[in-house]
Amino acid sequence: MQAGQLRTKIRIQKKIITGVGAHATTSWVDIGNTVDTDPPKIVHCEWLPLGGSETWVANSLQIVDAANVTIRFNVSVTSQCRLIKDGVIYEIIAPNDPDQRKQWLKFKAKAAVMG
């Protein structure tokens, strides 16, 4: 992998829960930021689309978009994070360090859009 292949811009966010019990609120903050009002943190990645699928669920069309993603290694990126690309929110699935050298992080990204 060469850095020149990291052409796609994305944002990776972590979940922040404040409050307790019924007063708990959830917000998403870009990794590297402390509050959701900080400016967006852009991450460059290699984005390889896997193709999508369409299914009917409860009389509604569900479209699934998926991709293989490679970014520079970041220990903060876990499967509890999410990513945003072109305004679409993707779930991060199974991030791993393929060669165990802490250079690159690879994972699958999946977005489901109900229509």
PyMOL CGO cylinders between C-alpha atoms (Angstrom):
from pymol import cmd
from pymol.cgo import CYLINDER

trace = [
    CYLINDER, 0.00, 0.00, 0.00, 1.27, 3.45, -0.88, 0.3, 1, 1, 1, 1, 1, 1,
    CYLINDER, 1.27, 3.45, -0.88, 0.02, 6.70, 0.63, 0.3, 1, 1, 1, 1, 1, 1,
    CYLINDER, 0.02, 6.70, 0.63, -0.97, 7.92, -2.86, 0.3, 1, 1, 1, 1, 1, 1,
    CYLINDER, -0.97, 7.92, -2.86, -3.76, 5.33, -2.91, 0.3, 1, 1, 1, 1, 1, 1,
    CYLINDER, -3.76, 5.33, -2.91, -5.51, 7.06, 0.02, 0.3, 1, 1, 1, 1, 1, 1,
    CYLINDER, -5.51, 7.06, 0.02, -7.65, 9.30, -2.21, 0.3, 1, 1, 1, 1, 1, 1,
    CYLINDER, -7.65, 9.30, -2.21, -11.10, 9.13, -0.60, 0.3, 1, 1, 1, 1, 1, 1,
    CYLINDER, -11.10, 9.13, -0.60, -12.03, 11.52, 2.21, 0.3, 1, 1, 1, 1, 1, 1,
    CYLINDER, -12.03, 11.52, 2.21, -14.05, 10.17, 5.14, 0.3, 1, 1, 1, 1, 1, 1,
    CYLINDER, -14.05, 10.17, 5.14, -14.76, 11.04, 8.77, 0.3, 1, 1, 1, 1, 1, 1,
    CYLINDER, -14.76, 11.04, 8.77, -14.51, 8.44, 11.55, 0.3, 1, 1, 1, 1, 1, 1,
    CYLINDER, -14.51, 8.44, 11.55, -16.60, 9.06, 14.65, 0.3, 1, 1, 1, 1, 1, 1,
    CYLINDER, -16.60, 9.06, 14.65, -16.81, 7.58, 18.13, 0.3, 1, 1, 1, 1, 1, 1,
    CYLINDER, -16.81, 7.58, 18.13, -19.91, 7.46, 20.32, 0.3, 1, 1, 1, 1, 1, 1,
    CYLINDER, -19.91, 7.46, 20.32, -20.03, 9.70, 23.40, 0.3, 1, 1, 1, 1, 1, 1,
    CYLINDER, -20.03, 9.70, 23.40, -22.67, 9.03, 26.06, 0.3, 1, 1, 1, 1, 1, 1,
    CYLINDER, -22.67, 9.03, 26.06, -23.33, 11.74, 28.65, 0.3, 1, 1, 1, 1, 1, 1,
    CYLINDER, -23.33, 11.74, 28.65, -25.69, 11.58, 31.58, 0.3, 1, 1, 1, 1, 1, 1,
    CYLINDER, -25.69, 11.58, 31.58, -27.05, 8.54, 33.39, 0.3, 1, 1, 1, 1, 1, 1,
    CYLINDER, -27.05, 8.54, 33.39, -30.16, 6.39, 33.03, 0.3, 1, 1, 1, 1, 1, 1,
    CYLINDER, -30.16, 6.39, 33.03, -33.16, 8.16, 31.50, 0.3, 1, 1, 1, 1, 1, 1,
    CYLINDER, -33.16, 8.16, 31.50, -31.08, 11.36, 31.21, 0.3, 1, 1, 1, 1, 1, 1,
    CYLINDER, -31.08, 11.36, 31.21, -28.38, 9.76, 29.05, 0.3, 1, 1, 1, 1, 1, 1,
    CYLINDER, -28.38, 9.76, 29.05, -27.78, 11.37, 25.67, 0.3, 1, 1, 1, 1, 1, 1,
    CYLINDER, -27.78, 11.37, 25.67, -25.72, 9.99, 22.80, 0.3, 1, 1, 1, 1, 1, 1,
    CYLINDER, -25.72, 9.99, 22.80, -23.64, 12.08, 20.41, 0.3, 1, 1, 1, 1, 1, 1,
    CYLINDER, -23.64, 12.08, 20.41, -21.01, 11.24, 17.81, 0.3, 1, 1, 1, 1, 1, 1,
    CYLINDER, -21.01, 11.24, 17.81, -17.65, 13.02, 17.75, 0.3, 1, 1, 1, 1, 1, 1,
    CYLINDER, -17.65, 13.02, 17.75, -14.90, 12.76, 15.13, 0.3, 1, 1, 1, 1, 1, 1,
    CYLINDER, -14.90, 12.76, 15.13, -11.87, 10.84, 16.39, 0.3, 1, 1, 1, 1, 1, 1,
    CYLINDER, -11.87, 10.84, 16.39, -9.36, 13.47, 17.47, 0.3, 1, 1, 1, 1, 1, 1,
    CYLINDER, -9.36, 13.47, 17.47, -12.05, 15.95, 18.58, 0.3, 1, 1, 1, 1, 1, 1,
    CYLINDER, -12.05, 15.95, 18.58, -13.45, 16.42, 22.07, 0.3, 1, 1, 1, 1, 1, 1,
    CYLINDER, -13.45, 16.42, 22.07, -16.94, 17.83, 21.36, 0.3, 1, 1, 1, 1, 1, 1,
    CYLINDER, -16.94, 17.83, 21.36, -19.31, 17.57, 18.40, 0.3, 1, 1, 1, 1, 1, 1,
    CYLINDER, -19.31, 17.57, 18.40, -19.00, 21.30, 17.66, 0.3, 1, 1, 1, 1, 1, 1,
    CYLINDER, -19.00, 21.30, 17.66, -15.28, 20.98, 16.78, 0.3, 1, 1, 1, 1, 1, 1,
    CYLINDER, -15.28, 20.98, 16.78, -14.48, 21.21, 13.04, 0.3, 1, 1, 1, 1, 1, 1,
    CYLINDER, -14.48, 21.21, 13.04, -14.60, 17.89, 11.13, 0.3, 1, 1, 1, 1, 1, 1,
    CYLINDER, -14.60, 17.89, 11.13, -11.46, 15.71, 11.10, 0.3, 1, 1, 1, 1, 1, 1,
    CYLINDER, -11.46, 15.71, 11.10, -10.90, 14.33, 7.61, 0.3, 1, 1, 1, 1, 1, 1,
    CYLINDER, -10.90, 14.33, 7.61, -9.21, 10.93, 7.18, 0.3, 1, 1, 1, 1, 1, 1,
    CYLINDER, -9.21, 10.93, 7.18, -7.90, 9.81, 3.80, 0.3, 1, 1, 1, 1, 1, 1,
    CYLINDER, -7.90, 9.81, 3.80, -8.56, 6.20, 2.85, 0.3, 1, 1, 1, 1, 1, 1,
    CYLINDER, -8.56, 6.20, 2.85, -8.51, 3.70, 0.04, 0.3, 1, 1, 1, 1, 1, 1,
    CYLINDER, -8.51, 3.70, 0.04, -12.17, 2.95, -0.74, 0.3, 1, 1, 1, 1, 1, 1,
    CYLINDER, -12.17, 2.95, -0.74, -12.91, -0.23, -2.73, 0.3, 1, 1, 1, 1, 1, 1,
    CYLINDER, -12.91, -0.23, -2.73, -16.65, -0.68, -3.36, 0.3, 1, 1, 1, 1, 1, 1,
    CYLINDER, -16.65, -0.68, -3.36, -17.96, -4.23, -2.96, 0.3, 1, 1, 1, 1, 1, 1,
    CYLINDER, -17.96, -4.23, -2.96, -21.18, -3.60, -4.85, 0.3, 1, 1, 1, 1, 1, 1,
    CYLINDER, -21.18, -3.60, -4.85, -24.55, -3.26, -3.26, 0.3, 1, 1, 1, 1, 1, 1,
    CYLINDER, -24.55, -3.26, -3.26, -27.63, -5.35, -2.77, 0.3, 1, 1, 1, 1, 1, 1,
    CYLINDER, -27.63, -5.35, -2.77, -31.34, -4.66, -2.64, 0.3, 1, 1, 1, 1, 1, 1,
    CYLINDER, -31.34, -4.66, -2.64, -33.91, -6.54, -0.57, 0.3, 1, 1, 1, 1, 1, 1,
    CYLINDER, -33.91, -6.54, -0.57, -37.52, -6.04, 0.42, 0.3, 1, 1, 1, 1, 1, 1,
    CYLINDER, -37.52, -6.04, 0.42, -38.11, -5.91, 4.18, 0.3, 1, 1, 1, 1, 1, 1,
    CYLINDER, -38.11, -5.91, 4.18, -41.62, -5.24, 5.55, 0.3, 1, 1, 1, 1, 1, 1,
    CYLINDER, -41.62, -5.24, 5.55, -42.86, -3.80, 2.23, 0.3, 1, 1, 1, 1, 1, 1,
    CYLINDER, -42.86, -3.80, 2.23, -39.90, -1.42, 2.12, 0.3, 1, 1, 1, 1, 1, 1,
    CYLINDER, -39.90, -1.42, 2.12, -36.86, -1.49, -0.14, 0.3, 1, 1, 1, 1, 1, 1,
    CYLINDER, -36.86, -1.49, -0.14, -33.58, -1.81, 1.77, 0.3, 1, 1, 1, 1, 1, 1,
    CYLINDER, -33.58, -1.81, 1.77, -30.37, -0.98, -0.10, 0.3, 1, 1, 1, 1, 1, 1,
    CYLINDER, -30.37, -0.98, -0.10, -27.05, -2.13, 1.35, 0.3, 1, 1, 1, 1, 1, 1,
    CYLINDER, -27.05, -2.13, 1.35, -23.85, -0.43, 0.22, 0.3, 1, 1, 1, 1, 1, 1,
    CYLINDER, -23.85, -0.43, 0.22, -20.52, -1.97, 1.26, 0.3, 1, 1, 1, 1, 1, 1,
    CYLINDER, -20.52, -1.97, 1.26, -16.81, -1.33, 0.75, 0.3, 1, 1, 1, 1, 1, 1,
    CYLINDER, -16.81, -1.33, 0.75, -13.36, -2.46, 1.82, 0.3, 1, 1, 1, 1, 1, 1,
    CYLINDER, -13.36, -2.46, 1.82, -11.53, 0.44, 3.49, 0.3, 1, 1, 1, 1, 1, 1,
    CYLINDER, -11.53, 0.44, 3.49, -7.84, 0.95, 4.28, 0.3, 1, 1, 1, 1, 1, 1,
    CYLINDER, -7.84, 0.95, 4.28, -6.56, 3.82, 6.45, 0.3, 1, 1, 1, 1, 1, 1,
    CYLINDER, -6.56, 3.82, 6.45, -3.34, 4.59, 8.28, 0.3, 1, 1, 1, 1, 1, 1,
    CYLINDER, -3.34, 4.59, 8.28, -3.25, 2.69, 11.57, 0.3, 1, 1, 1, 1, 1, 1,
    CYLINDER, -3.25, 2.69, 11.57, -5.18, 4.31, 14.41, 0.3, 1, 1, 1, 1, 1, 1,
    CYLINDER, -5.18, 4.31, 14.41, -5.71, 2.45, 17.68, 0.3, 1, 1, 1, 1, 1, 1,
    CYLINDER, -5.71, 2.45, 17.68, -8.85, 4.52, 18.37, 0.3, 1, 1, 1, 1, 1, 1,
    CYLINDER, -8.85, 4.52, 18.37, -10.78, 2.98, 15.44, 0.3, 1, 1, 1, 1, 1, 1,
    CYLINDER, -10.78, 2.98, 15.44, -12.93, 0.08, 16.68, 0.3, 1, 1, 1, 1, 1, 1,
    CYLINDER, -12.93, 0.08, 16.68, -16.11, -1.66, 15.58, 0.3, 1, 1, 1, 1, 1, 1,
    CYLINDER, -16.11, -1.66, 15.58, -18.01, 0.69, 17.94, 0.3, 1, 1, 1, 1, 1, 1,
    CYLINDER, -18.01, 0.69, 17.94, -17.06, 3.62, 15.67, 0.3, 1, 1, 1, 1, 1, 1,
    CYLINDER, -17.06, 3.62, 15.67, -18.79, 4.68, 12.48, 0.3, 1, 1, 1, 1, 1, 1,
    CYLINDER, -18.79, 4.68, 12.48, -17.65, 6.48, 9.35, 0.3, 1, 1, 1, 1, 1, 1,
    CYLINDER, -17.65, 6.48, 9.35, -19.24, 9.11, 7.16, 0.3, 1, 1, 1, 1, 1, 1,
    CYLINDER, -19.24, 9.11, 7.16, -18.59, 9.33, 3.43, 0.3, 1, 1, 1, 1, 1, 1,
    CYLINDER, -18.59, 9.33, 3.43, -20.46, 11.81, 1.24, 0.3, 1, 1, 1, 1, 1, 1,
    CYLINDER, -20.46, 11.81, 1.24, -23.09, 12.30, 3.95, 0.3, 1, 1, 1, 1, 1, 1,
    CYLINDER, -23.09, 12.30, 3.95, -23.84, 8.55, 4.25, 0.3, 1, 1, 1, 1, 1, 1,
    CYLINDER, -23.84, 8.55, 4.25, -23.23, 6.83, 7.61, 0.3, 1, 1, 1, 1, 1, 1,
    CYLINDER, -23.23, 6.83, 7.61, -21.44, 3.47, 7.47, 0.3, 1, 1, 1, 1, 1, 1,
    CYLINDER, -21.44, 3.47, 7.47, -20.96, 0.82, 10.14, 0.3, 1, 1, 1, 1, 1, 1,
    CYLINDER, -20.96, 0.82, 10.14, -17.34, -0.31, 10.68, 0.3, 1, 1, 1, 1, 1, 1,
    CYLINDER, -17.34, -0.31, 10.68, -17.00, -4.10, 10.65, 0.3, 1, 1, 1, 1, 1, 1,
    CYLINDER, -17.00, -4.10, 10.65, -13.97, -6.00, 11.99, 0.3, 1, 1, 1, 1, 1, 1,
    CYLINDER, -13.97, -6.00, 11.99, -11.08, -3.51, 11.83, 0.3, 1, 1, 1, 1, 1, 1,
    CYLINDER, -11.08, -3.51, 11.83, -7.72, -5.27, 11.81, 0.3, 1, 1, 1, 1, 1, 1,
    CYLINDER, -7.72, -5.27, 11.81, -4.01, -4.68, 11.34, 0.3, 1, 1, 1, 1, 1, 1,
    CYLINDER, -4.01, -4.68, 11.34, -3.29, -7.16, 8.51, 0.3, 1, 1, 1, 1, 1, 1,
    CYLINDER, -3.29, -7.16, 8.51, 0.49, -7.40, 8.90, 0.3, 1, 1, 1, 1, 1, 1,
    CYLINDER, 0.49, -7.40, 8.90, 0.71, -6.58, 12.65, 0.3, 1, 1, 1, 1, 1, 1,
    CYLINDER, 0.71, -6.58, 12.65, 3.12, -3.69, 11.96, 0.3, 1, 1, 1, 1, 1, 1,
    CYLINDER, 3.12, -3.69, 11.96, 0.76, -0.85, 12.99, 0.3, 1, 1, 1, 1, 1, 1,
    CYLINDER, 0.76, -0.85, 12.99, 1.01, 0.81, 9.58, 0.3, 1, 1, 1, 1, 1, 1,
    CYLINDER, 1.01, 0.81, 9.58, -2.41, 0.14, 8.04, 0.3, 1, 1, 1, 1, 1, 1,
    CYLINDER, -2.41, 0.14, 8.04, -5.88, -0.64, 9.32, 0.3, 1, 1, 1, 1, 1, 1,
    CYLINDER, -5.88, -0.64, 9.32, -8.32, -2.52, 7.09, 0.3, 1, 1, 1, 1, 1, 1,
    CYLINDER, -8.32, -2.52, 7.09, -12.03, -3.05, 7.62, 0.3, 1, 1, 1, 1, 1, 1,
    CYLINDER, -12.03, -3.05, 7.62, -15.35, -3.43, 5.87, 0.3, 1, 1, 1, 1, 1, 1,
    CYLINDER, -15.35, -3.43, 5.87, -17.88, -0.60, 5.88, 0.3, 1, 1, 1, 1, 1, 1,
    CYLINDER, -17.88, -0.60, 5.88, -21.61, -1.19, 5.44, 0.3, 1, 1, 1, 1, 1, 1,
    CYLINDER, -21.61, -1.19, 5.44, -24.49, 1.26, 5.07, 0.3, 1, 1, 1, 1, 1, 1,
    CYLINDER, -24.49, 1.26, 5.07, -28.15, 0.29, 4.95, 0.3, 1, 1, 1, 1, 1, 1,
    CYLINDER, -28.15, 0.29, 4.95, -30.56, 2.78, 3.44, 0.3, 1, 1, 1, 1, 1, 1,
    CYLINDER, -30.56, 2.78, 3.44, -34.28, 2.19, 3.93, 0.3, 1, 1, 1, 1, 1, 1,
    CYLINDER, -34.28, 2.19, 3.93, -36.41, 3.32, 1.02, 0.3, 1, 1, 1, 1, 1, 1,
]
cmd.load_cgo(trace, "trace")
